[in-house]
Amino acid sequence: MTASNACVLAIFGVAALGAFAQEADPGATAADSIQFQWGVRIPMRDGVRLSAMLYRPLDKGGRLPCIFFLTPYIAQGAHDRAMYFASHGYAFLAVDTRGRGNSDGEFTPLLQEAKDGYDVVEWLAQQPWCNGKVAMWGGSYTGYDQWATAKELPPHLATIVPVAAVGPGIDFPMLDNLFYTYDPRWLMIVRGRALQDRIFADGGFWSTLTRRWFAAHAPFKELDTYLGDPSPIFQTWITHPTQDAYWDSHRPTPDQYAALSIPILSITGHYDDDQPGALSYYKEHMRYGNEQAKSRHYLIIGPWDHDGTRTPKKEIGGVEFGDASLLNMNELQKAWYDWTLKNGPKPNFLKDKVAFYVAGEEAWRYARTLTEATARMETWYLDSENGRAVDVFASGDLRTDRSGAGAPDRYVYDPLDIGSMEYESRPEVWSPSYKAYIDQRPVLMSSGKQLAYHTPAFEQDTDIAGFFKLSAYIALDQPDTDFEVRIYEIRSDGSSIFLARDLMRARYRDSLREVTLVKPGVIERYDFQRFNFTARRIAKGSRLRLVIGPVNTLTMEKNYNTGGVVAAESGKDARKVTVMLYHDKIRPSALYVPIAAASSVEEAKKNGRK
């Protein structure tokens, strides 16, 4: 996905899979130090042969540690990175997945990389120029296939560096069990053997095609036909709308996590669309892994979007960051490989197990665990007067005391309302210069169709780090609907910075694995606790804004609120839903704000001086 579209789609709810993103690096390496071989053939266990490009240091005798990149986006995309690592003493192979590029076989997204990755590892270990130590590299889909390979436990896999790793069923092709309209578009780019990058990159074109489906109120299952490419894979995906055995089969099992023994460096970003996947692998490994392996799993969370996890930038979607955010990923990852494959020193940057960037402070902090990035949760109770929370300019309140005086707030969502389409179709929304993360128009244009709450102005700079949580007491008059919750910093000059969001389909309020339809009129507590990780210094004079509303966008599957099979429903099934949100002494709806912990490194220095 192009960087501009990634910003737009992140704010509106599309998880980018990196799509055709080329793994280029601006610092090219002179070819006079590289030995190159095109068309290396790697046999798989079933007789299929994968095609690879091999880069090695020129005139280097002996065997070398090997790094490989397994991609459906055509192997040449890794050319600059391959040149870099080969010039620093590694053999690097860029490998086309089966059925893509110059490889044999048929491409089946997400289901083939585990066994094929294992076979590549073990084949590489036997080559005369490889010393038997094999590593993997890459991000997005190629971050996913590192985990897929690692779960098969190939004996010669020495380390992985999964960046922005896709979590099948976690953040692609759906997030919180809501599918993306992006799915057929992504399937188009991996159709056949060539890279359909020009077609894929035309965001306005895809917006137009999607708008036809959206305006027709057609079933989600017909989206692939509306987008011009009926897809059996898409149709298979949508028959698995919950977290089930199908999606589980893509990811490591508890026993496989427990058996992992290799060092791992995981990397993601505040605005990375695949942060949920990247962190799910990390959390599951911390839960099930053995102590030795967990002690060698490091996590970096920077102020980056999806593409920025590979090549950090100082500005994304209108939000600017300091120089400290611009990690040199080549140097960092080379230092990691030197440590894990060549017995070199541990990278200087990895001062503790978790490194997270605090925007606004523009500095890195460290923690022993992801949980320890948060010192405490600060509680802000929702309140309003006379249902005024539907107006951003006269909103409800977030307050630290439980007054219990406010009457319930309400909004009405009509699935046949397509007002959002006009804004999302505007050319500037698809421009590379679009400032998605500071644009307040989506919120302002939805006034009256959502609920909004603000804290008072902060009396001092306040650092947050971790995961927000919202507990809201809600009653519906229909058996189902979809929610989106968004949180912003509103600065003293009135400008806005997007911080975090969560999605929920009401039927999955208790579990992403089980359907429990809503009993109309019954008040229940809805716990929104799948927000993305964020870390930022909220400036003195700023406020936090909480927005709660429906999911009604070109970018997501539409729920018509009936409680039926969402992918099969259409406009003729549509039901308006009235959402009532309660906040009183008996039902204290509250936003929980993660207050950042001090850096473990600084704390250690202080303790050392005592």
Secondary structure, 3 states (H helix, E strand, C coil): CCHHHHHHHHHHCCCCCCCCCCCCCCCCCCHHHEEEEEEEEEECCCCCEEEEEEEEECCCCCCEEEEEEEECCCHHHHHHHHHHHHCCCCEEEEEECCCCCCCCCCCCCCCCHHHHHHHHHHHHHCCCCEEEEEEECEECHHHHHHHHHHCCCCCCEEEECEECCCCECCCECEECCEEECHHHHHHHHCCCCCCCHHHHHCHHHHHHHHHHHHHHCCCHHHHHHHCCCCCHHHHHHCCCCCCCHHHHCCCCCHHHHHHCCCCEEEEEEEECCCHHHHHHHHHHHHHHCCHHHHCCEEEEEEEEECHHHCCCCCEECCEECCHHHCCCHHHHHHHHHHHHHHCCCCCCCCCCCEEEEEECCCEEEEECCCHHHEEEEEEEEEECCCCHHHCHHHCEEEECCCCCCCCCEEEEECCCCCCHHHHHCCHHHHCCCCCCCCCCHHHHHCCCCCEEEECCCCCCCEEEEECCEEEEEEEECCCCCEEEEEEEEECCCCCEEEEEEEEEEHHHCCCCCCCCCCCCCCCEEEEECCCCCEEEEECCCCEEEEEEEECCCCCECCCCCCCCCHHHCCHHHCCCEEEEEECCCCCCCEEEEEEECCCHHHHHHHHHHC
